């Protein structure tokens, strides 16, 4: 379970560049839940994932993961509990190392790593068995540098690596956005399969309304650093892409109305 309470973050405070990225965000995600976070650019969705991952320390609020308060933990310490896949397919792997060596690093997450990676025959057999489930033929290419693979192949392996040790929480930050449509669909389906099979708790930031409707069991919508809509259970089962677009439109119109009222009250139109 992940519990976020009162999470607040302002970048460049008291300057002309001030950005209130998170505004008193509360979010409770139950064990085994797969939640999509959607919103326009600048809504705070990736900032929320970064806060949970430990990329920065929040100004206010707490983050609790499986009963452990991790708000002040550095990112490297949280990495023992949190698996993460970034938008860039090349961000989570070492290009010059082989597929097998990259996966061995994932297998040893949180452990002291020796100077040389021991890719024994036994280990390679275990790796091949897991890689085979990707159905990309990569189990026969374990000695190839991972940098020689396509973006889709590399992102599929990154997803496998991030979930190898069954993390307490899986964070997916627009992890299919940089892929071509065919590769994106393949990685999205692998994501669904792995999360269901391993019974993982996952948060996925996405701009794809189709993925938001098809993959998770919950959709959270953010706007201006706040959660403005939360589709769960029966509401999530019924929601369609047009419903999400209508909600976006309603939220933006409400914001424009509020700004107009504030301007009137301040006397700007007098």
C-alpha positions in Angstrom: 0.0 0.0 0.0 1.2 3.5 -0.8 -0.2 6.4 1.2 0.4 10.1 0.3 -0.8 12.8 2.7 -0.7 16.5 2.2 2.1 16.4 -0.3 3.3 19.8 -1.4 6.1 21.0 -3.5 7.0 24.4 -4.9 9.9 24.9 -7.3 11.8 28.2 -7.4 9.8 29.7 -4.5 9.5 33.5 -4.2 10.8 34.1 -7.7 9.2 35.0 -11.0 9.7 31.3 -12.0 7.8 29.9 -9.0 5.8 26.8 -9.8 3.4 25.2 -7.3 3.8 21.7 -8.7 2.0 19.8 -5.9 -0.7 21.3 -3.8 -1.6 19.3 -0.7 -2.1 16.0 -2.6 -3.7 13.0 -0.8 -3.7 9.6 -2.4 -4.2 6.1 -1.0 -3.4 3.2 -3.3 -4.3 -0.3 -2.0 -2.0 -3.3 -2.3 -2.2 -4.9 -5.7 -3.9 -1.9 -7.3 -2.9 -0.6 -10.8 -3.6 3.1 -11.0 -3.2 5.4 -14.0 -2.4 9.1 -13.4 -3.5 11.4 -16.2 -3.5 15.2 -16.8 -2.4 17.9 -19.0 1.3 19.1 -19.2 2.2 20.7 -16.0 -0.6 19.0 -14.0 1.8 17.5 -11.5 1.5 13.8 -12.5 5.2 13.2 -13.2 6.2 15.4 -10.2 4.1 13.1 -8.0 5.9 10.1 -9.3 9.3 11.9 -8.7 8.3 12.7 -5.2 7.4 9.1 -4.4 10.6 7.9 -6.1 12.7 10.3 -4.0 14.0 12.6 -6.8 13.4 15.4 -4.4 12.2 15.9 -0.8 8.7 17.4 -0.5 8.1 20.8 1.2 5.3 19.3 3.2 3.5 16.0 3.6 4.3 12.4 4.0 4.8 9.3 1.9 4.2 5.9 3.5 5.0 2.6 1.6 3.7 -0.6 3.2 3.6 1.1 6.6 7.1 2.6 6.3 7.4 6.4 6.2 9.9 7.1 3.4 9.3 10.9 2.9 12.9 11.8 3.9 14.7 8.8 2.4 17.2 9.5 -0.4 16.4 8.1 -3.8 19.0 5.3 -3.7 17.4 3.9 -0.5 13.9 3.9 -1.9 15.2 2.1 -5.0 15.4 -1.1 -2.9 11.6 -1.0 -2.7 10.6 0.9 -5.8 10.9 -0.3 -9.4 10.8 2.4 -12.1 10.5 2.6 -15.9 11.1 6.0 -17.6 9.9 7.4 -20.8 13.3 7.1 -22.5 13.9 3.4 -23.4 17.7 4.0 -22.9 17.4 5.5 -19.4 17.2 2.3 -17.4 20.0 0.2 -19.0 23.8 0.3 -19.7 24.1 0.3 -23.5 27.6 -1.2 -23.7 26.8 -4.1 -21.4 25.1 -7.3 -22.6 21.5 -8.2 -22.0 22.5 -10.7 -19.4 24.8 -8.3 -17.5 22.1 -5.7 -17.4 19.6 -8.2 -15.9 22.2 -9.4 -13.4 22.5 -5.9 -12.1 18.7 -5.8 -11.7 18.8 -9.1 -9.9 21.3 -7.6 -7.4 19.4 -4.4 -6.8 20.0 -3.2 -3.2 23.1 -5.5 -2.8 26.8 -4.7 -2.9 27.9 -5.3 -6.5 31.3 -6.9 -7.3 33.6 -5.3 -9.9 32.8 -8.2 -12.2 29.4 -9.5 -12.9 29.1 -13.2 -12.5 26.9 -14.4 -15.4 27.2 -18.1 -14.8 25.5 -20.8 -16.9 23.0 -21.3 -14.2 22.2 -17.6 -14.0 22.0 -17.3 -17.8 19.5 -20.2 -17.9 17.3 -18.5 -15.3 17.5 -15.2 -17.3 16.7 -16.9 -20.6 13.6 -18.5 -19.0 12.3 -15.1 -17.9 13.2 -13.2 -21.0 11.4 -15.9 -23.2 8.1 -14.7 -21.8 8.6 -11.4 -23.7 8.2 -13.4 -27.0 10.8 -11.3 -28.8 13.5 -13.9 -29.3 15.9 -12.1 -27.0 16.6 -15.3 -25.0 19.0 -16.3 -27.8 20.8 -12.9 -27.8 21.7 -12.6 -24.1 25.4 -11.9 -25.0 24.5 -9.0 -27.3 25.1 -5.5 -26.0 21.7 -4.1 -25.0 22.5 -0.9 -26.9 22.1 -2.8 -30.2 18.4 -3.4 -29.6 15.4 -1.4 -30.8 13.7 1.0 -28.4 10.7 -1.4 -27.9 13.0 -4.3 -27.2 15.0 -2.3 -24.7 11.9 -0.9 -22.9 10.5 -4.4 -22.6 13.7 -5.6 -21.0 13.7 -2.5 -18.7 10.2 -3.4 -17.6 11.3 -6.9 -16.9 14.3 -5.7 -14.9 12.3 -3.2 -12.9 10.0 -6.0 -11.8 12.5 -8.9 -11.5 12.6 -8.7 -7.6 8.9 -7.9 -7.3 9.2 -4.3 -5.9 6.8 -3.0 -3.3 5.8 -0.4 -5.8 6.2 -0.1 -9.6 6.4 3.4 -11.1 5.8 3.8 -14.9 6.5 7.3 -16.2 5.0 7.5 -19.7 7.0 4.4 -20.4 5.5 3.8 -23.9 5.4 7.5 -25.1 8.7 7.4 -27.0 7.9 4.1 -28.9 6.3 3.6 -32.2 2.6 2.5 -32.1 3.3 -1.2 -32.6 6.1 -1.3 -29.9 4.0 0.8 -27.5 1.1 -1.6 -27.8 3.4 -4.6 -27.2 5.0 -3.0 -24.1 1.6 -1.9 -22.8 0.3 -5.5 -23.0 3.5 -6.8 -21.3 2.9 -4.3 -18.6 -0.6 -5.6 -18.0 0.6 -9.2 -18.0 3.5 -8.6 -15.6 1.4 -6.6 -13.1 -1.4 -9.1 -13.1 0.9 -12.2 -12.9 3.1 -10.7 -10.1 0.2 -9.0 -8.4 2.2 -5.7 -8.2 1.1 -2.3 -6.9 1.7 0.1 -9.7 1.3 3.8 -10.6 1.4 4.7 -14.3 1.6 8.2 -15.7 0.3 8.3 -19.2 -0.9 10.7 -21.9 -2.7 7.8 -23.6 -6.4 7.9 -22.9 -6.7 4.4 -24.5 -4.1 3.0 -22.1 -5.8 4.7 -19.1 -9.1 3.1 -20.0 -7.8 -0.3 -21.0 -4.9 -1.2 -18.6 -5.4 -0.1 -14.9 -8.3 -0.6 -12.4 -8.3 3.0 -11.4 -7.8 6.4 -13.0 -6.7 9.5 -11.1 -6.8 12.9 -12.9 -4.6 15.8 -11.9 -4.7 19.5 -12.7 -2.5 22.3 -11.4 -0.9 20.1 -8.8 -4.1 18.7 -7.4 -6.2 15.6 -7.8 -9.5 16.7 -9.5 -11.1 13.3 -10.4 -10.8 9.7 -9.2 -12.4 6.9 -11.1 -12.5 3.6 -9.1 -14.4 0.3 -9.1 -17.7 0.5 -11.1 -17.0 4.1 -12.2 -13.7 3.0 -13.7 -15.4 0.0 -15.5 -17.9 2.4 -17.1 -15.6 5.2 -18.0 -14.8 5.9 -21.7 -12.3 8.1 -23.4 -15.0 10.6 -24.2 -15.8 10.8 -20.5 -12.2 11.6 -19.7 -12.0 14.3 -22.4 -15.3 15.8 -21.1 -13.8 15.9 -17.6 -10.7 17.7 -18.9 -12.8 20.2 -20.6 -15.0 20.8 -17.5 -12.0 21.3 -15.3 -10.4 23.8 -17.6 -13.7 25.7 -18.0 -14.1 25.8 -14.3 -10.6 27.2 -13.9 -11.3 29.9 -16.4 -14.5 30.8 -14.6 -12.7 30.9 -11.2 -10.0 33.2 -12.7 -12.6 35.5 -14.1 -14.4 35.8 -10.8 -11.2 36.4 -9.0 -10.3 39.2 -11.5 -13.7 40.8 -11.0 -13.4 40.6 -7.2 -10.0 42.2 -7.4 -11.4 45.1 -9.4 -9.5 44.5 -12.6 -12.6 45.1 -14.7 -13.8 48.1 -12.8 
